[in-house]
Amino acid sequence: MKKTNSLPAITEKEFMDEVVETAQLGGWLVYHTYDSRRSQAGFPDLVMVRHGRVIFAELKSEKGRIRPEQQLWLDELMKSDAVETFLWRPSDSETMRKTLLGQRLLAQ
């Protein structure tokens, strides 16, 4: 018998809400372009800033695929010493929380 995961898959929108809420809890300023139709193709989903630290994050569902223009943005941003870049999926929630909350992360 095939074992199935009893947890429903989280959508990219639900994960976005979780990341934004976590970032705000950690004191980050968060920017997200809600209607990207007139924006540069591939620009990361979130830009977060706190205490001189800048994070660009692309968010995907577990099965979501990164488009070439999204990968290009992440690759170019990774070349900068001034910013951090992440590609996070719901399975990266623990890492995302540690990144955004740092020492504020409490045992759950």
C-alpha positions in Angstrom: 0.0 0.0 0.0 1.3 3.4 -1.0 1.9 5.8 2.0 0.4 9.3 1.4 1.1 12.5 3.1 -2.0 13.5 5.2 -1.2 17.2 5.0 -2.8 19.1 2.1 -0.4 20.8 -0.3 0.2 24.5 0.6 -0.3 26.9 -2.3 2.2 29.5 -3.3 -0.2 32.2 -2.1 -0.6 30.5 1.3 3.2 30.2 1.6 3.6 33.8 0.5 1.3 34.8 3.4 3.3 32.7 5.8 6.6 34.3 4.7 5.3 37.8 4.8 3.8 37.3 8.3 7.0 35.7 9.6 9.1 38.6 8.1 6.9 41.2 9.7 7.1 39.4 13.0 10.8 39.6 12.7 10.7 43.4 12.1 11.5 43.3 8.4 10.1 45.8 5.9 8.5 43.7 3.2 7.8 44.6 -0.5 5.8 42.5 -2.9 4.6 43.5 -6.3 1.0 42.4 -6.2 0.3 42.9 -9.9 3.5 42.0 -11.8 2.0 42.3 -15.3 3.8 45.6 -15.9 7.0 44.7 -14.0 10.2 43.2 -15.3 9.8 39.5 -15.9 11.3 37.3 -13.3 11.8 39.8 -10.5 11.8 38.0 -7.2 8.5 37.8 -5.2 9.7 39.5 -2.1 12.3 42.1 -1.1 12.9 42.3 2.7 15.0 44.9 4.5 16.1 45.0 8.2 19.1 46.5 9.9 21.1 47.0 6.7 20.4 43.4 5.5 18.6 43.0 2.2 16.9 39.7 1.1 15.4 38.9 -2.3 13.2 35.8 -2.2 11.5 33.8 -4.9 8.7 31.6 -3.5 7.4 28.4 -5.1 5.0 25.6 -4.2 6.7 22.3 -3.7 6.1 21.4 -7.4 6.4 24.9 -8.8 9.0 25.4 -11.5 11.3 28.4 -11.6 11.2 30.1 -15.0 14.4 31.0 -16.8 13.9 34.8 -16.2 13.4 34.1 -12.5 16.6 32.1 -12.3 18.4 34.9 -14.2 17.4 37.4 -11.6 18.5 35.2 -8.7 21.8 34.4 -10.4 22.6 38.0 -11.0 21.5 39.1 -7.5 23.7 36.3 -6.0 26.7 37.9 -7.5 26.3 40.9 -5.2 27.9 41.0 -1.8 25.2 43.4 -0.6 22.2 41.2 -0.8 21.1 37.7 0.0 18.9 35.6 -2.3 16.7 32.6 -1.6 14.4 30.2 -3.4 12.1 29.0 -0.7 9.4 26.3 -0.9 7.0 25.2 1.9 9.5 22.5 2.8 12.0 25.2 3.5 9.7 26.8 6.2 12.1 26.0 9.1 15.1 27.5 7.3 12.9 30.5 6.2 11.9 31.1 9.9 15.5 30.9 11.1 16.6 33.3 8.5 13.9 35.9 9.2 13.6 35.5 12.9 17.2 34.7 13.9 17.5 34.7 17.7 13.7 35.3 18.0 13.0 31.8 16.8 11.5 29.9 19.7 11.0 26.2 20.0 7.6 25.4 18.7 
